[in-house]
């Protein structure tokens, strides 16, 4: 189905379909073995992959190998996403993360997608109870953190916590008869972080601290 229309595709895998990663893994398995045989390290999920090389010359050789293989197998490389990057001086994106040098953190698009989801769950006009809103928000936060808990920029988590606290305080202020976005100290004093935590709100910063302590053991 494409919207309200039914069609029968003759090639390719439907974008976003549950079966797409499986089909990509089956179809691209020979490419994995080819690059391993040529001495290249490749990290791949479905049809997204990064090839790790020791020099620019090796990178050009790996890209040529991939171009030949995909052409012979009826595929095409993405014209803008396919590029050679010196990771020592340039950044690249892969599976929701940005990789600048030896560091990595959620890319802006990943952060914006999370915020867009949370906005719909924390509207000031919501008629749901605070307890239910927090339960609903926690589902999103826990799922997001399970994937993006490996950021080397710790401020990502505290910044998101602060932004979410502001939205929940704005909701509570409206219910108390107030107006506007709750960025002031009065709102923080009336509904402090401890108040939100006592109602069970998941903290990304706390979860990251706990995960970091556990990984060091």
N, C-alpha and C positions, 0 to 999 in steps of 0.2 A: 504494500500500500504506500502511495505517495500522496499524502493529504487524504483526499476523498477518492482518489483514482487508483485503480488496480493496474499494475503493469507487470510484464514478465521480462526481467533483464536477461540479456544474452551474455553479459560479461561483467566481471567485477563483483565485489561484495557490497551489500548495502551499508552505507555509512552509519555507524552507531548501532548496528544490529548486534545482538548477543553473540551470534555465530561468527561475526567478522574476525575477531582475534584468532579464533580457532582456524578458520580458513587461511588467514595470513600465515599462521605458524606452519601449517601443512605445506603451503605453496612455497614459502621462503626457506624451508629447511635445507634444501640443496645449497642456497646461498650461504647459509651459516657454515656448512662444511667446506665450501669453496674458499671462503676467506680464512677459515682456520687452517686449511691446507697451505694457503699462501703466507701464513705467519702473522695475520692481522687479528687483533682482539676486537670483537664486536659485541656491543650491548644492545639487545633488541627486545622490543615489546610489540607484538603484532607487526605492523608495517612501519613503525618508527624505530630508527636505530642510529647509533653512534659508533663509528669505527675509530679505534685508538691507534695512532701511529707515532713512530719515533722521530720522523722528519717530514718536511714538506714534500720531499721527493716520494717518500713512502705513501703519503696521503694522496698525492696525484695518481700513483700507481693503483692504490686501493679504489679510488673513485672510478678509474678507467675499467677496472675489473667489474665493478658494480654496474656501470653503464652497459658494458657488453652483455652481462648476464640478464639484466632486466629487458634489454632489447630482444634478446634471443627468446625470452619467455613471455613476450607480449605485454610487458609492463612499461611504465614510464616513471622517471624520477620527478619529484615535485620541483618546479623550476626555480622557486625562491627559497625553499627550505634546504635544498641541497647545496652545501657549501663547505669549503675547507677553512677551518678556524685554528689559529694558534692560541691554544687555551692559556698560554702564559701571559698573553697581553689582551686577549679578546674574550668576550662572553658568548655563550651559546645556550639555547633553551632545549630542554628535553624532559618530556613527561611531566610538565607542570612546574619544573624547577628551572631557575637560571643558574648557570655555572660560570662565574667569573673567577678565573684562576683556579686556586685550590678550594674555593669556598662555594657554597650553594645555598639558595633560599627560594621560597615560592615566588614565581614570577608574578608580575603585576596583574596579569589576566587571571591567574588563580586566586589572588586576593580579592579582585573585583567580583569574581563569580561567587565567592563565599559571602561577601558583603551583600550582594544582590539577593541571595537566598535568605540571609538573616533579616534583611529589610522587610521582606514579605511576612516574616514571622513576628516582627516586633513593631508593627504599625501602631501609632498612638491611638488610632480609632478602633483597635481590636477590642472585641467584647469578651475574649477569653480571660480566664483567671490567670494571675501571675504564675501560679504553680504550673498550670498547663502550658503556658508560653515557655517557661524555663525547660520543661520536659521536652517540648518540641524543639527548642533551640539546642538543647544538649545533644539530641540525636545528630544534628548537623555538625556541631563542634567536635564531637567524639570521632565521627567518621572522617572529618577533615584532618584532625590531628593524627589519627592512625597513619595517614599517608604522608602528611607534611611535618612530622615530628623531627625530621633530620636537618632542619635549617641550622646553618652556622651563624645566622644573624638572630640572636635571641630576642631582640627588640620587636621582631615580627609578632611574637605572641603577646607581649605586654601591650603593644599598640592596638592589637585587635581586641584584647580584653577591655581596654579603656574605651574604645569606640562602642563596643556592645553595651558596656555599663551606661554610657551616655544615652543610648537609645532606650534602654529600660527605664532610666530615671526620667526621661522625657515622657514616656508612657505613664509612669506613676504620677508625675506632676500634672498631666492632663486630667487624670482620674481624681486628683485632689483639687481640681478647679483652676489650676494654673495654665499658663501658656508658654509656648516657645520650646526651644531645644535646651535641655538641661546640661549646660556646660559650666555653670557657676558653682561656687563653693557651697552655697546654700543647699543645692540639690545633693551634692556629695555628702554634706553633713546630715541631711534628712534621710537619705538612702545610701549609706556608705557601702563600700565593697563587702564588708562583713555581713551586712543585711542581705545582699544578693547571694553571697556564699551560703548563708544560713538557709536560704530557700532552695539550695541545691544547684546553683549555677556552676557549670563546668568552667574551670579556669585554664586557659591554654598555657599561660606562663607557669602555673603550678605544675601542670601535667608535664611540661617540658623539663622543669627542674627535677622532678621525680624520675623521669626517664633518663636524664643525664646522669644522675647519681647512680641509678641502677646499672647503666652501661659501663661505669668506671670500676665496678666491682669485679 
